[in-house]
Amino acid sequence: MKTNLSANRQKGILLLEAMIAILLFSVGVLAVVGLQANAIKNVAQSKFRSDGAFLANQLLGQMWSDRAKYSSNALWQATAEENKATAQGIMTYFGTYSVSEADRTIAIHIEASSFPNWNEADQTRIFAIAGDQLTLTTRALGGSGANVVWTRAK
């Protein structure tokens, strides 16, 4: 009788060990699935950022295609006038943004800018979408403003 009772206890412990092993395996599989989902999300974000950088570089090339060349091929040897023309001719910044469709505004959260007063600041623009065009409108305190029109690439 004693050997039979001992064998029954062993079967129960073996079943418990198998259930614990299955539970641990399931948790491991869920962790791997979570890591894979996070990796896929990060790859998509990385692609969006690299595509954005490529498009920005392409747009800069188009915007500046008619500029006069510097007198020297060495950037650090540019004249004061050449540097002034460059500084006055372009405004750059990068960061993130959030859109309020109800207000028709976009809040640009600027991390850094070629205009240092905008570093780590927020700028709000009114937007309008018509066909393939996105128009961003700024309003200055004096009532003046500017429109920036983006056209969808085809």
Secondary structure, DSSP 8 states (H G I E B T S, - for coil): -HHHHHHHHHHHHHHHHHHHHHHHHHHHHHHHHHHHHHHHHHHHHHHHHHHHHHHHHHHHHHHTTTS---SSSSGGG--HHHHHHHHHH---EEEEEEEETTTTEEEEEEEEESSGGGTTEEEEEEEEEETTEEEEEEE-TTS-EEEEEEE---
